[in-house]
Amino acid sequence: MYFDFKEFLSAFIVLFAIIDVTGLIPVVIDLQEKSGPINAMKAATYSLVILVVFLFAGVTVLDLFGVDINSFAVAGGFVIFLLGIEMTLGIEIFRYTDGPKGSTTLVPVVFPLIAGAGTFTALLSLRAEYSILNIVLGLVANIIIVYLALRNVDKLEKLLGKGGIYVLRKFFGIILIAIAVKLVASNLCTLIQ
């Protein structure tokens, strides 16, 4: 394990785009109106624990199915590509169901909105490219932002406005598409060799 600022920044940006804090803001506002306040500390803590455990145990699970990390990274690249398409074009590919009343902090905020299929896929895909330390640091930085965003969701909505949230979502959608292309290309080359 080694620290590399470029890897940390790349991991941070990939996870930031997939977790999509700006996209969470309108969803969280809607959920709070329907189900009451969301506990920002619990949501951040649960998300971090789930994602770190998956980062380390995910490879073991893949081994049980006989799938190597490069193959998973290629598949993950396609999922990240679809998430980017969804964000950029404003179409719904992945469907999120509402959780039972009273459990909005866990369902759907922690899972699947923060710690969902896209984030799991991104973590294992990043693991094929980057040092674990840089991924964990990128993840922790994202969870801190998630915590701050959830605590200040009303202020953020006023600050960014609907137009600002829209533009950020589109921008990070395009970044995700570019990262997905890179993940697929580099890991596909490794698999072919």
Secondary structure, DSSP 8 states (H G I E B T S, - for coil): ----HHHHHHHHHHHHHHHTHHHHHHHHHHHHHHH----HHHHHHHHHHHHHHHHHHHHHHHHHTT--HHHHHHHHHHHHHHHHHHHHHT---S------TT-TIIIIIIIIIISSHHHHHHHHHHHTTS-HHHHHHHHHHHHHHHHHHHHTHHHHHHHHHHHHHHHHHHHHHHHHHHHHHHHHHHHHHHHH-
